[in-house]
Amino acid sequence: MTTSPIAGAAQPSMPERVRVLFADQLNIARGKYVPLSEARKGVARFCAGVYAVTYSRGLVDAPGGTLLEGLPDFEAVFDPKALRPGWEPNTQIAIADLQMHGQPFALCGRSALKRAIGRWETLGYRPMVGIELEAYVFQRGAQGGWVPYDTPGAVVYGTGPFCDPAGLMNEIWAAAASAGLAIESMNAEFDTPQFELTLQFADALKACDDIFLFRQMAREVLFSRGYLLSFMPKPIPGKSGNGLHVNLSLTDREGRNAFSRDHAAEANRLMRGCIAGLLEHHRGLAALLAPTANSYARLKPESLSGYWANWGLDHRSVSVRVSAETSAGARIEHRLADGAASPYIAVAAALEAAYDGVARGLEPPAPETCDGLKNVGTDRHAPDSLADALDALAGDKGLGEALGRTLVDNFIAIKRSELDELDGKSAEEVFDYYAPFL
């Protein structure tokens, strides 16, 4: 018998196996379990039709989804010598790149991220990323539905049993350690029962791999205990939303932070270009970084959510916050994204927008000096609905070409079908639609 880190209960012994995983455009962790002997081949096959379905399994003739082309396979390719520890018994993890006919599959978000990283590398910089997640915890209510986890003593920046009486965050931390996922911090957030979960800074690909696995692990660990960990953008009306904040810096060829004030001229040029690019593509980025109908219940004025197309110095009411740290920790924090976004697509899109600002020599507007809540120094803002955001993305040709036209067109088609499925639904029905997946 072995003990599972998930359930904490004795499980029947099983042979060594590998869980091959990838994130699709809906941020669902798709995968297969395969025997370790089979994993040594470094490839698993999947039907491309997974990119032609909505959350509710509605079929969509979306570009690249091959629904009307016979639904052929693509290959999930991975290095069998680079398997990662898992959180289930006798199970290792493989994170795959997707290929079709020996070429990168056009809908692979991880491949889009690699292309964005490669673009920065041609300029001599390595993108470094830290991701902050926010999530609510739910428990089963008397009627069997999900109700907020009872944390009556919780406070913002709270720790310990008053914030987490069942010790759920301790279980997540232990499982993360067993899976080699390096946590930077965990604490209660502003509203209850909301938590902030932050992993350590890493190169952009590792940071996205780690947060993808961490999110899946944390949800599975809590679900096995009878709880739901929800990264839904706005799961509880009237309470704070769940963001996915992307902290970005650039390392030069000597391994130094190029945003550091120790390199004042270079840092100023690079940082200003990145900020300008992110603001230039603010509306086009919204659909990819705030990708659900529920996202626009979070993305509002006076919400600290990245609604306004502005930036500021150590200012949390803006979309692009420049950290107060000025040397090795210097960075910009992009606050538009929410917990429904694929980290691969979100970070790839942010890197492409920032790169465009640097490559074109764009200059940002003046920094925000108003409070950013009641008073704002700009009239530019994110779209007010997913439908409007999809239109803005379709119109942002530069961002679409940089990420990959097929990837973006597939995303738009799937999301428009998602909106049709949600048409006329109540807030409770929207929660039920997204809750099993987000």
C-alpha positions in Angstrom: 0.0 0.0 0.0 1.1 3.6 -0.6 -0.1 6.9 0.7 -1.4 9.5 -1.7 -0.4 13.2 -1.0 -3.8 14.1 -2.4 -6.1 12.2 -0.1 -3.8 11.3 2.8 -5.4 7.8 2.7 -4.0 4.4 1.9 -4.2 3.6 -1.8 -3.6 0.3 -3.6 0.0 0.0 -4.8 0.4 0.7 -8.5 3.3 0.5 -11.0 5.2 3.7 -11.9 3.4 5.8 -14.4 3.6 9.2 -16.1 0.9 11.8 -16.4 1.4 13.6 -19.7 -0.2 17.1 -19.5 -0.7 20.2 -21.6 -2.9 23.3 -21.2 -5.5 24.0 -23.9 -6.9 27.4 -24.8 -9.5 27.1 -22.1 -6.8 26.5 -19.5 -8.0 22.9 -19.0 -5.3 20.5 -18.1 -5.6 17.8 -20.8 -3.6 14.6 -20.5 -3.2 10.9 -20.2 -1.7 8.4 -17.8 0.8 6.1 -19.5 3.1 3.4 -18.1 6.7 4.5 -17.4 7.8 2.1 -20.1 5.6 3.8 -22.7 6.7 7.3 -21.5 10.3 6.5 -22.5 9.1 7.0 -26.1 8.6 10.7 -25.3 5.3 11.1 -27.2 1.6 10.6 -26.6 -1.2 11.1 -29.1 -4.4 13.1 -28.8 -7.3 14.0 -31.0 -7.1 17.6 -32.3 -10.9 17.9 -31.6 -10.1 18.9 -28.0 -9.6 22.3 -29.6 -13.1 22.3 -31.0 -15.1 22.1 -27.8 -16.4 24.5 -25.2 -16.4 23.9 -21.4 -19.8 22.2 -21.8 -18.5 20.1 -24.7 -20.3 22.0 -27.4 -18.7 21.3 -30.8 -17.4 24.3 -32.7 -16.0 24.4 -36.2 -13.1 26.5 -34.9 -9.9 27.2 -37.0 -7.4 24.5 -36.3 -9.8 22.3 -34.3 -10.3 19.9 -37.3 -13.9 19.2 -36.5 -14.8 18.9 -40.2 -11.4 17.5 -41.3 -11.7 14.0 -39.8 -10.4 14.9 -36.3 -6.8 13.7 -36.8 -4.3 13.3 -34.0 -1.6 15.6 -32.9 1.5 14.5 -30.8 2.3 15.6 -27.3 6.1 15.5 -27.3 8.2 15.6 -24.2 11.7 14.7 -23.0 11.5 11.4 -21.1 14.7 12.3 -19.2 13.1 15.5 -17.8 10.1 14.1 -16.0 9.0 16.0 -13.0 7.8 14.7 -9.6 4.1 14.5 -9.2 1.7 14.7 -6.3 -0.1 11.4 -6.9 1.4 8.1 -5.8 4.0 6.6 -8.1 3.3 9.2 -10.7 5.7 11.5 -12.5 4.7 14.5 -14.7 5.6 15.3 -18.3 4.6 18.7 -19.7 4.3 18.4 -23.4 4.8 20.6 -26.5 2.2 19.8 -29.2 3.2 18.9 -32.8 1.4 17.8 -35.9 3.2 16.2 -38.8 6.5 17.0 -37.2 5.8 20.7 -36.9 4.6 22.8 -33.9 0.9 22.5 -33.6 -0.6 26.0 -34.3 -2.9 25.9 -31.3 -0.2 25.0 -28.7 0.0 27.8 -26.1 3.4 26.6 -24.8 4.8 26.9 -28.3 3.5 30.4 -28.6 5.2 31.3 -25.3 8.5 29.8 -26.6 8.2 31.9 -29.7 7.7 35.0 -27.6 10.7 34.2 -25.4 12.8 33.6 -28.6 11.9 37.0 -29.9 13.3 38.6 -26.7 16.4 36.4 -26.9 17.2 37.8 -30.3 17.5 41.2 -28.6 19.8 39.7 -26.0 17.3 39.4 -23.1 15.8 36.5 -21.2 12.3 37.2 -19.8 11.9 36.4 -16.1 8.4 36.0 -14.7 6.7 35.7 -11.3 3.0 34.9 -11.1 0.6 35.7 -8.3 -2.7 33.8 -8.2 -5.8 34.6 -6.2 -8.5 32.0 -5.4 -11.5 31.4 -3.2 -12.3 28.2 -1.3 -15.7 26.6 -1.2 -17.2 23.8 0.8 -20.3 21.7 0.4 -23.4 23.3 2.0 -26.3 21.7 3.7 -28.2 21.4 0.4 -25.1 19.9 -1.4 -24.1 22.9 -3.4 -20.9 24.9 -3.1 -20.9 27.6 -0.4 -17.9 29.8 0.8 -15.5 28.1 3.1 -16.2 29.2 6.7 -13.3 31.5 7.8 -14.8 33.9 10.2 -11.5 35.2 11.6 -9.8 35.8 8.3 -8.1 39.2 7.5 -6.1 40.4 4.6 -2.5 39.2 5.0 -3.8 36.7 7.5 -2.1 33.4 8.3 -2.9 30.5 10.6 -6.1 28.7 11.8 -8.3 31.8 12.0 -7.9 32.2 8.3 -7.8 28.5 7.4 -9.3 26.4 10.2 -9.1 23.2 8.2 -5.4 23.7 7.4 -6.0 23.5 3.6 -3.1 25.8 2.7 -0.8 23.6 4.7 -1.8 20.7 2.6 -1.2 22.6 -0.6 2.2 23.7 0.6 3.2 20.1 1.5 2.0 18.8 -1.9 3.9 21.6 -3.7 7.1 20.7 -1.9 6.7 17.1 -2.9 6.2 18.2 -6.6 9.2 20.5 -6.6 7.0 23.7 -6.9 8.8 26.5 -5.1 6.4 28.8 -3.2 7.3 32.4 -2.5 4.3 33.2 -0.3 0.8 32.3 0.7 -1.7 34.3 2.7 -5.3 35.2 3.1 -6.4 38.0 0.7 -8.7 41.0 1.2 -12.0 39.1 1.1 -13.0 35.8 2.7 -12.4 33.0 2.0 -9.9 34.2 -0.5 -6.2 33.4 -0.6 -3.1 34.6 -2.5 -0.8 32.0 -3.8 2.6 33.1 -5.3 5.4 31.0 -6.8 9.0 32.1 -7.0 10.4 34.1 -9.9 11.9 32.0 -12.7 12.5 32.2 -16.4 9.2 32.6 -18.3 8.8 29.0 -19.5 9.6 27.5 -16.1 7.3 30.0 -14.4 4.4 29.1 -16.6 5.0 25.3 -16.3 5.2 25.7 -12.5 2.0 27.7 -12.1 0.1 25.4 -14.5 1.1 22.4 -12.4 0.6 24.3 -9.1 -2.9 25.3 -10.0 -3.9 21.8 -11.0 -2.3 20.3 -8.0 -3.9 22.7 -5.5 -7.4 22.2 -7.0 -6.9 18.4 -6.9 -5.6 18.4 -3.3 -8.5 20.4 -2.0 -11.1 18.6 -4.1 -10.0 15.3 -2.6 -10.8 16.8 0.8 -14.3 17.9 -0.3 -13.4 21.5 -1.1 -13.4 23.5 -4.3 -10.5 25.9 -4.9 -11.8 28.4 -7.5 -9.7 30.7 -9.6 -12.9 31.9 -11.3 -12.5 35.7 -11.9 -15.5 36.7 -9.8 -17.1 33.7 -8.1 -18.9 35.6 -5.4 -20.9 38.7 -6.5 -20.0 41.7 -4.4 -16.6 40.4 -3.3 -13.1 40.9 -4.8 -12.1 39.2 -8.0 -9.3 36.7 -8.6 -6.4 38.1 -10.5 -3.4 36.5 -12.1 -0.7 39.1 -11.8 2.3 38.8 -14.1 5.6 40.2 -12.8 8.1 40.7 -15.6 11.8 41.6 -15.7 14.5 41.0 -18.4 17.9 39.5 -17.7 20.8 40.5 -20.0 23.6 38.4 -21.4 25.6 38.9 -18.2 22.8 37.7 -16.0 21.9 41.1 -14.7 18.4 42.5 -14.3 18.1 45.0 -17.3 15.4 46.9 -15.4 17.8 47.7 -12.6 18.5 51.3 -11.9 22.2 50.2 -11.9 21.7 50.4 -15.7 19.7 53.6 -15.7 19.6 54.4 -19.5 19.0 50.9 -20.7 16.5 50.2 -17.9 14.6 53.4 -18.6 14.4 52.6 -22.4 13.4 49.0 -22.0 10.9 49.5 -19.2 9.2 52.4 -21.0 9.0 50.4 -24.2 7.4 47.5 -22.4 4.9 49.7 -20.6 4.0 51.4 -23.8 3.5 48.1 -25.6 1.3 46.7 -22.9 -0.9 49.8 -22.9 -0.9 50.0 -26.7 -2.5 46.5 -26.9 -4.6 46.8 -23.7 -7.9 46.2 -25.3 -6.6 43.4 -27.6 -5.0 41.7 -24.6 -8.2 41.7 -22.6 -9.8 38.7 -24.3 -6.8 36.5 -23.8 -6.0 37.6 -20.3 -9.6 37.9 -19.1 -11.1 35.1 -21.2 -14.6 34.4 -19.7 -17.9 36.1 -19.5 -17.4 36.1 -15.7 -14.1 38.0 -16.2 -16.0 41.2 -16.9 -17.8 41.1 -13.5 -14.2 41.5 -12.1 -12.8 43.9 -14.7 -14.5 47.1 -13.6 -13.6 50.6 -12.5 -12.6 51.0 -8.8 -11.7 47.3 -8.6 -7.8 47.3 -8.7 -8.2 44.9 -11.6 -6.3 46.5 -14.5 -9.4 48.0 -16.0 -7.8 51.3 -17.0 -5.0 51.6 -19.6 -2.6 53.3 -17.3 0.6 52.8 -15.4 2.2 54.1 -12.2 5.1 53.9 -9.8 4.3 51.5 -7.0 0.6 52.2 -7.6 -1.9 49.3 -7.3 -4.8 51.0 -9.0 -3.2 50.8 -12.4 -2.8 48.1 -15.1 1.0 48.3 -15.2 2.6 48.8 -11.8 6.3 49.6 -11.6 7.7 48.0 -8.5 9.4 50.1 -5.8 12.4 47.8 -6.0 15.1 49.3 -8.1 18.0 46.8 -8.3 17.9 43.0 -8.6 14.2 42.9 -7.8 13.2 45.6 -10.3 10.2 44.6 -12.3 6.8 45.6 -13.8 3.6 44.0 -12.7 0.8 43.5 -15.2 -2.5 43.3 -13.4 -5.1 42.8 -16.2 -5.2 39.0 -16.2 -7.4 36.8 -14.1 -7.4 33.2 -12.9 -9.3 31.8 -15.9 -6.4 32.6 -18.3 -4.0 30.0 -19.6 -0.6 31.1 -18.1 1.1 30.2 -21.4 -1.2 32.3 -23.5 -1.4 35.2 -21.0 2.4 35.5 -20.6 3.1 35.0 -24.3 0.6 37.7 -25.1 2.1 40.1 -22.5 5.6 39.4 -23.8 4.6 40.0 -27.4 2.9 43.3 -26.5 5.9 44.4 -24.5 8.2 43.4 -27.3 6.2 45.4 -29.8 6.5 48.5 -27.6 10.3 48.1 -27.5 10.7 47.2 -31.1 8.7 50.2 -32.3 10.2 52.6 -29.8 6.8 53.4 -28.3 6.5 55.9 -25.4 4.0 55.5 -22.6 1.8 58.3 -21.4 2.5 60.1 -18.2 2.2 57.9 -15.1 -1.0 57.9 -13.2 -0.9 60.4 -10.3 -4.6 60.3 -9.4 -6.0 57.8 -6.9 -7.0 55.4 -9.8 -10.3 54.7 -8.2 -12.6 57.7 -8.0 -10.3 59.8 -10.2 -8.3 58.5 -13.2 -6.0 60.3 -15.6 -7.1 58.4 -18.7 -10.3 57.6 -20.5 -8.9 54.4 -22.2 -10.0 51.2 -20.5 -10.6 47.5 -21.1 -13.7 46.3 -23.0 -16.8 46.0 -20.8 -17.8 42.5 -21.9 -16.2 39.4 -23.4 -18.0 40.0 -26.7 -16.4 43.4 -27.0 -13.0 42.0 -25.9 -13.2 39.4 -28.7 -13.9 42.1 -31.2 -10.9 44.1 -29.9 -8.7 41.1 -30.2 -9.9 40.4 -33.7 -9.0 44.0 -34.6 -5.6 43.9 -33.1 -3.8 42.4 -36.1 -0.3 42.9 -34.8 -0.9 41.0 -31.6 -2.8 38.3 -33.5 0.0 37.8 -36.0 2.6 37.7 -33.3 0.8 35.1 -31.3 -0.3 33.1 -34.3 -3.3 33.8 -36.4 -4.8 30.3 -36.1 -4.4 30.2 -32.4 -6.1 33.6 -32.0 -8.9 32.8 -34.5 -9.6 29.4 -32.8 -9.8 31.1 -29.4 -12.2 33.7 -30.7 -14.5 31.1 -32.3 -14.6 28.9 -29.1 -15.2 31.9 -26.9 -18.0 33.3 -29.1 -19.7 29.9 -28.9 -19.2 29.9 -25.1 -21.1 33.3 -25.0 -23.9 31.7 -26.9 -24.1 28.9 -24.3 -24.3 31.5 -21.5 -26.8 33.8 -23.1 -29.6 34.6 -20.6 -28.0 32.7 -17.8 -28.1 33.9 -14.2 -25.0 34.6 -12.1 -25.6 31.3 -10.3 -25.9 29.4 -13.6 -22.7 31.1 -14.8 -20.9 29.9 -11.6 -22.1 26.4 -12.2 -20.9 26.5 -15.9 -17.4 27.5 -15.0 -16.9 26.1 -11.4 -15.8 22.5 -12.4 -13.0 23.9 -14.6 -11.8 27.1 -13.0 
